[in-house]
């Protein structure tokens, strides 16, 4: 079974400064993590930039193995739990954890293959990007000045995950039967299918969707969907579309 250090991926989105990539790699390696993905960095060769290499300070192997993704969806491939890191709470955010709660949750469930998602230095993560994640985490910093450097944020979360990963953590969620957790790709496919069905039955106005889909994302994020549950929801969507189309033909 994979250790917690093998199950966690660090994802940096729209990073502006190569130096921050190097510093983040150093923070990761110091805590025992190595899986790094960069989503659309401003410098497409950021991991090999001289500033990144200098600030990595020995974590060159983490930089060398870093992968480039062209979208958040691509970066989440292979993961079944994703965590948005943000200093701001969002109206339609997924379930909220503090860093220590998150690390305990990840350590308690060995089936979780998690992506920790950090936004750009200037803008952080968009509401849409946060909505695609399974959970939201915010570091409980000074409310008068809560801004953390990107690498500092990576260091804080990596430290908490290391502490939890080094010990045995149990939670109520680890007791009893659990099916296999649905992957990020399966969840996104289900949402697209469900949205199509809701439009088909005139429950969702495609030209004026308002907040329906973000609310559904938040609802299903709390449910922590398993593969069979995603398949059930897609089956319902298929039947809704099929019956609506038959009615139209008649």
Backbone torsions as a table, in degrees:
resi	resn	phi	psi	omega
1	UNK	NA	138.1	-177.7
2	UNK	-66.7	141.9	176.2
3	UNK	-78.1	167.7	178.1
4	UNK	-60.6	-32.9	-179.1
5	UNK	-69.7	-21.4	177.8
6	UNK	-93.7	-16.1	-174.5
7	UNK	-94.4	-6.4	-174.0
8	UNK	-111.1	130.4	178.5
9	UNK	-114.2	138.2	175.7
10	UNK	-103.0	125.0	-176.4
11	UNK	-118.6	120.5	178.4
12	UNK	-107.7	120.7	-173.6
13	UNK	-104.2	128.0	173.7
14	UNK	55.7	40.8	-178.6
15	UNK	-67.1	133.7	-176.7
16	UNK	-89.4	-38.5	-169.7
17	UNK	-112.4	120.8	177.7
18	UNK	-55.3	-32.1	179.0
19	UNK	-60.0	-36.1	178.4
20	UNK	-68.4	-31.8	176.1
21	UNK	-64.6	-45.1	178.5
22	UNK	-64.0	-42.2	179.5
23	UNK	-65.9	-37.7	177.5
24	UNK	-65.4	-40.8	177.6
25	UNK	-60.9	-40.5	178.2
26	UNK	-63.5	-44.7	179.2
27	UNK	-60.5	-41.1	179.2
28	UNK	-63.5	-50.5	-175.8
29	UNK	-64.2	-37.1	178.4
30	UNK	-57.9	-33.0	-179.0
31	UNK	-97.3	1.6	173.8
32	UNK	95.7	13.8	-178.9
33	UNK	-108.1	155.3	-175.2
34	UNK	-142.7	-10.9	-174.8
35	UNK	-86.7	106.5	-175.8
36	UNK	-123.7	130.1	176.5
37	UNK	-126.6	132.8	177.6
38	UNK	-107.8	125.4	179.1
39	UNK	-101.9	113.5	176.8
40	UNK	46.4	55.2	175.8
41	UNK	-64.0	148.6	-179.8
42	UNK	-57.1	-41.8	174.2
43	UNK	-96.7	110.0	-176.6
44	UNK	-61.6	-15.7	178.1
45	UNK	-113.7	34.7	-172.8
46	UNK	-58.1	-37.7	-175.8
47	UNK	-68.9	-17.2	-179.7
48	UNK	-109.4	4.4	179.6
49	UNK	-67.1	144.2	-176.0
50	UNK	-59.9	-34.6	179.1
51	UNK	-68.1	-39.7	177.7
52	UNK	-63.2	-44.8	-179.3
53	UNK	-63.5	-40.3	-179.3
54	UNK	-65.2	-44.1	-176.4
55	UNK	-80.8	-15.3	175.1
56	UNK	-67.4	-28.8	173.1
57	UNK	48.0	55.2	177.4
58	UNK	104.8	-13.5	178.7
59	UNK	-90.1	39.3	-176.0
60	UNK	-66.6	-29.1	179.1
61	UNK	-66.6	-35.4	177.2
62	UNK	-65.6	-43.0	177.5
63	UNK	-64.4	-42.9	-176.5
64	UNK	-63.0	-31.7	-178.1
65	UNK	-94.8	-0.8	180.0
66	UNK	-62.4	142.2	-179.0
67	UNK	-112.2	149.3	176.5
68	UNK	-100.5	131.4	174.8
69	UNK	-120.1	150.1	-177.7
70	UNK	-97.5	-1.5	177.2
71	UNK	-157.4	160.7	176.6
72	UNK	-63.6	-38.3	179.2
73	UNK	-58.4	-42.7	178.7
74	UNK	-63.9	-40.0	-179.1
75	UNK	-65.8	-27.3	-177.6
76	UNK	-88.2	-1.6	180.0
77	UNK	-55.9	130.0	179.8
78	UNK	90.3	-6.2	179.4
79	UNK	-102.2	150.7	176.1
80	UNK	-122.1	10.3	176.6
81	UNK	-153.7	127.4	-177.8
82	UNK	-131.2	142.3	-173.0
83	UNK	-126.1	121.6	176.1
84	UNK	-88.4	129.5	176.3
85	UNK	-98.9	122.1	-177.3
86	UNK	-152.7	143.6	175.3
87	UNK	-79.8	-13.9	-176.8
88	UNK	-110.1	132.2	170.9
89	UNK	-76.2	150.6	-176.8
90	UNK	-118.9	149.9	-177.9
91	UNK	-60.0	-40.5	-177.5
92	UNK	-116.4	46.3	-177.2
93	UNK	-79.6	157.8	170.2
94	UNK	-68.7	178.8	-178.5
95	UNK	-53.7	142.4	-174.9
96	UNK	-98.5	136.8	173.4
97	UNK	-127.6	149.0	162.9
98	UNK	-86.1	160.1	-173.9
99	UNK	-52.8	-42.5	-178.1
100	UNK	-70.0	-35.9	175.8
101	UNK	-64.3	-41.6	179.9
102	UNK	-62.4	-48.8	-177.0
103	UNK	-62.7	-37.1	177.1
104	UNK	-65.4	-40.1	179.1
105	UNK	-63.2	-43.5	-179.6
106	UNK	-67.6	-37.5	-179.7
107	UNK	-72.2	-30.4	-175.6
108	UNK	-76.9	-21.4	-176.5
109	UNK	-122.6	99.3	-175.5
110	UNK	-71.6	-7.2	178.5
111	UNK	-83.6	-10.7	-177.3
112	UNK	-78.3	126.0	171.7
113	UNK	-111.4	101.1	-164.7
114	UNK	-102.8	145.3	171.6
115	UNK	-115.1	126.0	176.0
116	UNK	-100.4	116.1	-167.4
117	UNK	-107.5	121.0	-179.2
118	UNK	-114.3	137.5	-177.8
119	UNK	-87.3	-174.6	-178.1
120	UNK	-70.0	160.6	-177.6
121	UNK	-62.5	-35.8	-175.2
122	UNK	-89.4	-41.3	-169.6
123	UNK	-114.0	-9.5	-176.8
124	UNK	67.8	-146.5	179.0
125	UNK	-101.5	145.0	176.5
126	UNK	-75.8	163.8	176.2
127	UNK	-59.6	-37.7	179.4
128	UNK	-64.1	-42.7	179.5
129	UNK	-66.1	-41.8	177.0
130	UNK	-61.6	-40.0	-178.4
131	UNK	-64.6	-23.0	179.0
132	UNK	-81.8	-4.8	-177.5
133	UNK	-97.8	162.4	-177.5
134	UNK	-84.4	-22.3	-176.1
135	UNK	-153.5	161.0	176.9
136	UNK	-122.3	134.3	178.4
137	UNK	-126.3	137.0	176.1
138	UNK	-131.9	131.7	178.4
139	UNK	-74.5	126.4	-177.8
140	UNK	-73.3	79.1	-175.8
141	UNK	-94.3	-179.6	176.6
142	UNK	-58.1	118.3	-177.2
143	UNK	-63.0	-20.4	178.9
144	UNK	-82.0	-18.0	178.4
145	UNK	-159.1	87.4	-171.1
146	UNK	-100.2	9.1	-175.4
147	UNK	-78.3	122.4	176.3
148	UNK	-109.5	141.2	169.5
149	UNK	-61.4	149.6	-177.8
150	UNK	-53.4	-49.5	-178.2
151	UNK	-66.3	-32.2	176.7
152	UNK	-64.6	-42.4	178.7
153	UNK	-62.7	-42.7	176.8
154	UNK	-60.0	-42.3	-178.5
155	UNK	-62.8	-44.7	-178.9
156	UNK	-60.8	-48.5	-177.3
157	UNK	-69.3	-40.5	179.3
158	UNK	-63.3	-37.9	178.6
159	UNK	-62.7	-47.5	179.9
160	UNK	-62.5	-40.4	179.2
161	UNK	-66.8	-36.7	178.0
162	UNK	-63.8	-44.8	179.6
163	UNK	-59.1	-45.1	-179.6
164	UNK	-68.4	-37.2	-177.5
165	UNK	-70.3	-22.6	-178.7
166	UNK	-82.5	-15.0	-180.0
167	UNK	-122.0	173.9	177.4
168	UNK	-94.0	122.7	-179.8
169	UNK	-118.7	129.0	178.7
170	UNK	-115.6	148.3	174.3
171	UNK	-144.6	165.1	179.3
172	UNK	-60.5	-28.6	-177.5
173	UNK	-69.7	-18.3	-178.9
174	UNK	-86.1	-5.2	-177.5
175	UNK	-96.5	139.6	176.9
176	UNK	91.3	179.5	-175.8
177	UNK	-79.6	136.6	172.3
178	UNK	-135.3	132.8	174.6
179	UNK	-75.7	177.3	-179.2
180	UNK	-71.7	131.9	-177.9
181	UNK	-66.0	136.7	177.9
182	UNK	-68.6	142.6	179.7
183	UNK	-78.8	167.4	177.8
184	UNK	-59.7	-39.8	179.8
185	UNK	-64.5	-40.8	179.5
186	UNK	-66.4	-38.9	178.2
187	UNK	-64.3	-45.2	-179.4
188	UNK	-64.3	-40.2	177.1
189	UNK	-61.9	-39.7	178.3
190	UNK	-64.3	-43.3	-179.8
191	UNK	-63.3	-42.0	178.9
192	UNK	-62.8	-42.0	-179.8
193	UNK	-66.0	-44.8	-179.7
194	UNK	-64.6	-40.8	178.8
195	UNK	-62.0	-41.9	178.0
196	UNK	-61.0	-40.9	179.9
197	UNK	-67.1	-41.2	-179.2
198	UNK	-66.1	-35.1	175.0
199	UNK	-68.2	-41.0	-177.6
200	UNK	-61.1	-37.7	-177.9
201	UNK	-94.1	11.0	177.2
202	UNK	64.6	23.8	174.7
203	UNK	-84.4	-29.2	178.8
204	UNK	-118.7	126.4	176.1
205	UNK	-87.6	111.5	-176.5
206	UNK	-61.5	-28.2	-179.4
207	UNK	-85.1	-15.0	-179.8
208	UNK	-145.3	65.5	-171.7
209	UNK	-72.0	-18.5	-177.5
210	UNK	53.5	-130.1	-172.7
211	UNK	-113.7	17.7	-175.3
212	UNK	-61.0	-52.2	-176.2
213	UNK	-66.2	-41.8	174.5
214	UNK	-59.5	-36.7	177.9
215	UNK	-66.6	-40.2	177.9
216	UNK	-66.3	-37.6	176.4
217	UNK	-59.5	-43.9	-179.7
218	UNK	-64.7	-41.7	178.8
219	UNK	-59.8	-49.2	-176.8
220	UNK	-72.9	-27.0	175.8
221	UNK	-63.7	-37.8	177.6
222	UNK	-66.6	-29.3	-177.5
223	UNK	-76.2	-20.0	-178.5
224	UNK	51.0	67.1	-169.7
225	UNK	-60.9	139.7	172.9
226	UNK	-95.6	165.6	-176.1
227	UNK	-57.5	-45.7	-178.6
228	UNK	-62.8	-35.3	179.4
229	UNK	-69.5	-38.7	175.1
230	UNK	-62.2	-42.4	179.2
231	UNK	-63.1	-38.4	177.5
232	UNK	-62.8	-46.3	-179.5
233	UNK	-64.0	-38.0	177.5
234	UNK	-68.9	-34.6	176.0
235	UNK	-64.0	-40.4	176.3
236	UNK	-62.3	-44.6	179.4
237	UNK	-61.2	-41.7	179.0
238	UNK	-60.4	-44.1	-179.6
239	UNK	-67.0	-39.6	178.2
240	UNK	-60.6	-47.0	-179.7
241	UNK	-64.1	-45.1	-177.9
242	UNK	-62.3	-47.8	-178.4
243	UNK	-65.6	-38.9	179.1
244	UNK	-63.6	-42.2	-179.8
245	UNK	-67.3	-34.6	177.5
246	UNK	-67.5	-39.7	178.6
247	UNK	-61.4	-42.1	-179.6
248	UNK	-63.0	-38.8	179.9
249	UNK	-66.8	-37.0	-179.5
250	UNK	-72.8	NA	NA
